[in-house]
Every structure is written in C-alpha cells, then in structure tokens.
Amino acid sequence: MPQPLPPVSVLGLGMMGSALAAALLKAGHPVTVWNRSAAKTGPLVAQGATPAETVTDAVAASPLVIVCFTTNDNVTDALATVDLTGRTLVNLTNGTPAQARALATRAEKQGAAYVDGGIMAVPQMIATPAAYILYSGDEQAYETHRPTLAALGGTQWVGTDPGRAALYDLALLTGMYGMFTGVIQAYALIRTEEIPATRFSELLVPWVGAMLGAAPALAEAVDSGQHLTDVSSLAVNHAAFPNLLNTFAEQGISGELFEPFQHLLDRAIAAGHHNDGASRLVELLKK
C-alpha cells in the first residue's frame, strides 16, 4: 500500500494561493485552506480541500503551512497570535529581503522553522514544467518538505539566509520590468505613426532575444571588474542615446522611462569611463 501524502495548510486564496492549493490537491495531498474571505474557499472545497474557520485551526491542521498573501504585513497580522510550535512555515508572499529576515526571526521565536520563497511563475503556470520557486532559510525544513513543494513547480534552493530568495526574486523581476519598460516605450513610439504593434512585435521579440544573449558576457565583466570593451563603449552609447530622447519628443511621447538612463550615461562619461562597456554602470549604481 502506498503511504498517504503529508497534509498541507494553505493560507491566502488569491489567484496564486488558490493555484498552489489546487496543485497540492491534484498531487494527492490532504489540504486545509483558510482565507480572510471565507467565500474563496468554495472552489477548493469542491476539489476536496478542508476549510478552516480560523487561521489557528488551519495552522494546527498540518505540519507544513504555506502562506501566500498580498503583503508581508498581512502575514505578520494573520499569524500574530497563532501558535506555530513545531510547524514549518513556507512564506511565498512577495516581499523584501529585510522583511523575510524579520519574519524568520519572529517565526523561530514562535517555535517554527521558516522557509522563504519567491514564485517565478504566474498562477496559470503553477505545477507545470515552466514554473519554479526559489527557496531560502531553514535548509533542513526545506529538504524535509521538498517532495511536497515539488508539486508546485521546480524547486531552486538559494541559501540559508532567509532573505536570499526575495533578493533573487526581486532581481529577476527587475530584469523583467526593465524588459517591459523597453517594450512599452517601443510600442508607444511605433504607434505614433499608426504602425500596428502586433506587426512590430514580430521584429521586436527576436531582436530583444538576441540582445539578451549578451547578458552572460556582461555578467563576467561585472564579476571580474574588467569593464573595457571592444563591442560597444559607453562613449558610443552616450553619443547615440540622445537620438532616442529627441525622437520621443519629436514624435510626441514622453521620455520619462528613459531619461534616468541618460543621466547615468552622463555620469559615466564625466567620471572618465569612455572606453568601458555597460558593465561599468553596475558599479555606478552602488550608493
């Protein structure tokens, strides 16, 4: 006879929390669910979940408690008076490294093992090969529950510092938002002359993908501190970049998304980094 899978409690049933609970149910785990608005438990109860009347009941139901709220303030408020003794708290709420470290300290004082996580997926991707989740914190607790967590997507351990998963998460999101900033600005520019964005995207997607291929070499330069380049110097970029801002103005769109990059290039040239590549700008961003 196969051994029954361990029970899990899921707190927070927004789109992501509901996707997490559904994935655990589909994998065969007994799942207890709780949400501030009890009505959100209905669809999951229909799939076999057990609703908890209170957050205390939900935590008491399972050794593994997965939390996915809107903010980490919600996590603190919801668990303020709950006995966490003997539980593993896996917090998949988006937040900062400092918040994760503070929550880890608080959970440990309450007798719980703490694992922080960063979900690199949208709800529809959960439990598919495309999804993965970053984890950091209590490594023993993570290893114990990794088979259960694998039902949600790929598992990526990034270190015992509880804040490390949030740092990786936000750095990856920084890259994503940077990409979408460029895409949004490009669409705004191309639409000034009524060119369909859908047609333009056929050129944009492969171009951005090709340029992203330079990221590993850029990373090597950042790590080594060897910023000189024979590819595209800061001097060349500094001379060309005003063409973007001038065209935005001429075409009647705002350049507010790109103006800060011009200021950074100005600072790099003023500091004498004419022959360096873009990796030098990483150093200039340090306060």
C-alpha positions in Angstrom: 0.0 0.0 0.0 1.4 3.5 -0.9 2.0 5.8 2.1 -0.5 8.7 2.3 1.0 12.1 1.4 1.5 14.6 4.2 -1.1 17.2 4.9 -0.6 20.8 4.0 -2.3 24.0 5.0 -2.5 26.9 2.6 -3.3 30.4 4.0 -4.4 33.0 1.4 -6.5 32.2 -1.5 -6.0 34.9 -4.1 -5.3 33.7 -7.6 -1.8 32.5 -6.7 -2.8 30.9 -3.4 -5.7 29.1 -5.0 -3.4 27.8 -7.7 -1.0 26.5 -5.1 -3.7 24.7 -3.1 -5.2 23.2 -6.3 -1.8 21.8 -7.3 -1.3 20.2 -3.9 -4.8 18.7 -4.1 -4.1 17.4 -7.6 -0.9 15.8 -6.3 -2.9 13.9 -3.7 -2.1 15.9 -0.5 -4.8 16.5 2.1 -5.1 20.3 2.0 -6.6 22.6 4.6 -7.4 26.1 3.3 -8.1 29.4 5.0 -8.8 32.9 3.7 -10.0 36.1 5.3 -13.0 36.0 3.0 -14.3 32.5 3.6 -16.2 32.5 0.3 -12.9 32.0 -1.6 -12.6 28.5 0.0 -15.6 27.2 -2.0 -13.9 26.2 -5.3 -11.2 24.4 -3.4 -13.6 22.7 -1.1 -15.3 21.4 -4.2 -12.0 19.9 -5.2 -11.5 18.2 -1.9 -9.9 20.8 0.4 -11.0 21.1 4.0 -11.9 24.7 5.0 -10.7 26.1 8.3 -12.8 28.5 10.3 -9.8 30.3 11.7 -6.2 30.8 10.9 -5.3 29.0 14.1 -7.3 25.9 13.0 -5.6 26.0 9.6 -2.1 26.1 11.2 -3.0 23.3 13.6 -4.1 21.0 10.8 -0.8 20.5 9.1 3.0 20.3 9.9 3.6 22.3 6.7 1.9 25.7 6.4 2.2 27.6 3.1 1.4 31.3 3.2 0.6 33.4 0.1 -0.8 36.8 1.0 -0.7 40.1 -0.8 1.9 41.7 1.5 4.2 40.5 4.3 2.3 42.9 6.7 -0.7 40.6 6.1 1.5 37.6 7.1 2.6 39.3 10.3 -1.0 40.3 11.2 -2.6 36.9 10.4 0.0 34.9 12.5 0.4 37.4 15.3 -1.4 35.3 17.9 -1.1 31.8 16.4 0.9 29.0 18.0 3.4 28.0 15.4 5.3 25.5 17.6 6.6 22.6 15.6 5.4 23.9 12.2 7.3 24.7 9.1 6.2 28.0 7.7 6.8 28.4 4.0 6.1 32.1 3.1 5.5 32.6 -0.6 4.4 36.2 -0.2 6.3 38.7 -2.4 8.4 40.9 -0.2 11.8 42.3 0.5 14.9 40.5 1.9 14.7 42.5 5.1 11.0 41.5 5.6 11.9 37.9 5.1 14.7 38.0 7.7 12.4 39.7 10.2 9.7 37.1 9.6 12.2 34.3 10.0 13.3 35.7 13.3 9.7 36.0 14.5 8.8 32.5 13.4 11.8 31.0 15.1 10.9 32.7 18.3 7.4 31.2 18.0 8.9 27.7 17.6 8.6 27.3 13.8 11.1 26.6 11.1 11.0 29.3 8.4 11.5 29.0 4.7 11.0 32.0 2.4 10.1 31.6 -1.3 9.9 33.6 -4.5 7.5 32.3 -7.1 8.8 32.7 -10.6 5.5 32.0 -12.4 2.0 33.3 -12.9 -0.9 31.3 -11.4 -1.6 29.5 -14.6 2.0 28.2 -14.7 1.9 26.5 -11.3 2.5 22.8 -11.4 3.8 23.0 -15.0 7.4 22.4 -16.1 7.7 26.2 -16.8 7.2 27.1 -13.1 9.9 27.2 -10.4 10.1 28.6 -6.9 13.2 30.0 -5.2 13.6 28.9 -1.5 15.9 30.1 1.3 16.1 29.8 5.1 15.9 26.7 7.2 17.6 24.1 4.9 16.7 21.0 7.0 13.0 22.1 6.8 13.3 22.7 3.1 14.8 19.3 2.5 12.1 17.6 4.6 9.3 19.2 2.6 10.9 19.4 -0.8 8.9 16.5 -2.2 5.7 18.3 -1.2 6.9 21.6 -2.6 7.8 20.0 -5.9 4.1 19.6 -6.6 4.0 23.4 -7.1 6.9 23.5 -9.7 10.6 23.3 -9.9 12.5 23.9 -6.6 15.6 26.1 -6.5 17.5 26.4 -3.2 19.5 29.6 -3.0 20.8 29.6 0.6 20.3 29.6 4.3 19.9 33.4 4.6 16.1 33.8 4.7 16.3 36.9 2.6 18.1 35.4 -0.3 15.0 34.0 -2.1 13.4 37.5 -2.0 16.7 39.1 -3.3 16.8 36.6 -6.2 13.1 37.1 -6.9 13.3 40.9 -7.0 16.4 40.9 -9.1 14.7 38.6 -11.6 11.6 40.8 -11.6 13.9 43.8 -12.1 15.1 42.3 -15.3 11.5 41.6 -16.3 10.3 45.1 -15.6 13.3 46.5 -17.4 12.4 44.5 -20.5 8.8 45.5 -20.4 9.8 49.2 -19.9 11.6 49.0 -23.2 8.7 47.1 -24.9 6.2 49.6 -23.7 8.3 52.6 -24.9 8.9 50.9 -28.2 5.2 50.3 -28.8 4.4 53.9 -27.8 7.0 55.1 -30.4 5.9 52.9 -33.2 2.3 53.7 -32.7 2.9 57.5 -33.2 2.8 56.7 -36.9 -0.1 54.1 -36.7 2.2 51.1 -37.3 0.4 48.1 -35.7 2.2 47.0 -32.6 1.4 43.4 -33.5 3.3 43.7 -36.7 6.2 45.4 -35.0 6.4 42.7 -32.3 7.5 40.3 -35.0 10.7 42.3 -35.2 11.0 43.2 -31.6 10.8 39.8 -30.0 13.8 38.2 -31.8 15.8 41.4 -31.5 15.4 41.6 -27.7 16.1 37.9 -27.5 19.3 38.3 -29.5 20.4 41.2 -27.3 19.7 39.2 -24.2 22.4 36.8 -25.4 24.9 39.3 -24.3 23.9 39.0 -20.6 26.4 36.2 -19.7 29.4 38.2 -21.0 28.1 41.3 -19.2 27.9 39.2 -16.0 31.5 38.0 -16.4 32.7 41.6 -16.7 30.7 42.6 -13.6 32.2 39.8 -11.6 35.7 40.3 -12.8 35.7 44.1 -12.7 37.2 44.2 -16.2 34.9 46.7 -17.9 37.0 47.7 -21.0 35.2 46.6 -24.2 35.7 46.5 -28.0 32.0 45.9 -28.6 30.0 49.0 -27.7 31.7 51.5 -25.5 29.9 53.9 -23.1 31.2 56.8 -25.3 29.4 55.4 -28.3 26.2 54.8 -26.3 26.5 58.3 -24.8 26.7 59.8 -28.3 23.8 57.8 -29.6 21.3 57.8 -26.7 20.1 61.4 -27.2 18.7 60.3 -30.6 16.1 58.2 -28.6 15.1 61.1 -26.3 15.0 63.6 -29.1 12.8 61.3 -31.2 10.4 60.6 -28.3 9.9 64.4 -28.0 9.6 64.9 -31.8 7.0 62.1 -32.0 5.0 63.5 -29.1 5.6 60.8 -26.5 7.1 61.1 -23.0 10.7 60.1 -22.4 10.3 59.7 -18.7 11.1 56.0 -18.7 14.4 56.5 -20.4 15.7 59.9 -19.1 17.3 58.3 -16.0 19.5 56.1 -18.2 20.7 59.3 -20.0 21.7 60.7 -16.6 23.6 57.5 -15.7 25.5 57.7 -19.1 26.3 61.3 -18.4 27.7 60.4 -15.0 29.8 57.6 -16.5 31.4 59.8 -19.1 32.0 62.6 -16.6 33.9 60.0 -14.5 36.1 59.1 -17.4 34.7 55.7 -18.3 34.5 56.4 -22.1 36.1 53.1 -23.2 34.3 50.8 -20.7 31.2 48.7 -21.6 27.8 48.7 -20.0 29.1 46.6 -17.1 30.7 49.7 -15.6 27.2 51.1 -15.0 26.6 48.4 -12.4 29.4 50.0 -10.3 27.9 53.4 -10.7 24.5 52.3 -9.3 26.1 51.5 -6.0 25.4 54.1 -3.3 
